[in-house]
Amino acid sequence: MADSRDFMLGIVIGSVIGAAAALVLAPAAGSETRRVLRSRADEARARSAEMANQARGRASEVGRQVQDRVQDVTGEARHRITDLREASHAPVDWAEQQREAVRRAWEAGRQAYAEKAEAMRGEEPAGAPGQEADTPAADPGISADSSAPAASEAA
């Protein structure tokens, strides 16, 4: 790296010395030499302005391309995040549906039990008159109007 700097410095110094020697040793008059130098300086200035405009245009184009790409990547990331959020709710929704199905089944079973117990209370006892039939409601641990356990216990 230092070698290339030294080389470039040598080129610049050599160019300056060469230009100075050309001015001193030029066969043209001073006014003619100044006119030529001014003309070349104007040309160099015009070329550098043109190159600067081209560089600005290219930088602007690259900036637009980068901005477009960033917007594309950002949009894709947002889309994926939305998909992941929706996918993360699926197991919760499934569990909620299962819990609700168990609750409905529990309620249906409880209702069927209550209806059966009520129907059996209305029938004549199978034994002798005055003897109470063996019904589910007669069991002291079970009653037709007992409340169901909470749905969270059943699930």
JOURPE-V205489 format. One record per residue. N is the residue number from 1. RES is the residue in one letter. PHI is phi as a letter, one per 40 degrees, with the letter a starting at -180 (999 if undefined). BURIAL is 1 if it has 24 or more other C-alpha atoms within 12 Angstrom, else 0. Layout:
BEGIN
N/RES/PHI/BURIAL  N/RES/PHI/BURIAL
END
This chain:
BEGIN
1/M/999/0  2/A/c/0  3/D/c/0  4/S/c/0  5/R/c/0  6/D/c/0  7/F/c/0  8/M/c/0  9/L/c/0  10/G/c/0  11/I/c/0  12/V/c/0  13/I/c/0  14/G/c/0  15/S/c/0  16/V/c/0  17/I/c/0  18/G/c/0  19/A/c/0  20/A/c/0  21/A/c/0  22/A/c/0  23/L/c/0  24/V/c/0  25/L/c/0  26/A/c/0  27/P/c/0  28/A/c/0  29/A/c/0  30/G/c/0  31/S/c/0  32/E/c/0  33/T/c/0  34/R/c/0  35/R/c/0  36/V/c/0  37/L/c/0  38/R/c/0  39/S/c/0  40/R/c/0  41/A/c/0  42/D/c/0  43/E/c/0  44/A/c/0  45/R/c/0  46/A/c/0  47/R/c/0  48/S/c/0  49/A/c/0  50/E/c/0  51/M/c/0  52/A/c/0  53/N/c/0  54/Q/c/0  55/A/c/0  56/R/c/0  57/G/c/0  58/R/c/0  59/A/c/0  60/S/c/0  61/E/c/0  62/V/c/0  63/G/c/0  64/R/c/0  65/Q/c/0  66/V/c/0  67/Q/c/0  68/D/c/0  69/R/c/0  70/V/c/0  71/Q/c/0  72/D/c/0  73/V/c/0  74/T/c/0  75/G/c/0  76/E/c/0  77/A/c/0  78/R/c/0  79/H/c/0  80/R/c/0  81/I/c/0  82/T/c/0  83/D/c/0  84/L/c/0  85/R/c/0  86/E/c/0  87/A/c/0  88/S/c/0  89/H/c/0  90/A/d/0  91/P/c/0  92/V/c/0  93/D/c/0  94/W/c/0  95/A/c/0  96/E/c/0  97/Q/c/0  98/Q/c/0  99/R/c/0  100/E/c/0  101/A/c/0  102/V/c/0  103/R/c/0  104/R/c/0  105/A/c/0  106/W/c/0  107/E/c/0  108/A/c/0  109/G/c/0  110/R/c/0  111/Q/c/0  112/A/c/0  113/Y/c/0  114/A/c/1  115/E/c/0  116/K/c/0  117/A/c/1  118/E/c/0  119/A/c/0  120/M/c/0  121/R/c/0  122/G/c/0  123/E/c/0  124/E/c/0  125/P/c/0  126/A/c/0  127/G/c/0  128/A/c/0  129/P/d/0  130/G/g/0  131/Q/c/0  132/E/c/0  133/A/c/0  134/D/c/0  135/T/b/1  136/P/c/0  137/A/c/1  138/A/c/0  139/D/c/0  140/P/c/0  141/G/c/0  142/I/b/0  143/S/b/0  144/A/c/1  145/D/b/0  146/S/c/0  147/S/c/0  148/A/c/1  149/P/c/0  150/A/d/0  151/A/c/0  152/S/c/0  153/E/c/0  154/A/c/0  155/A/c/0
END
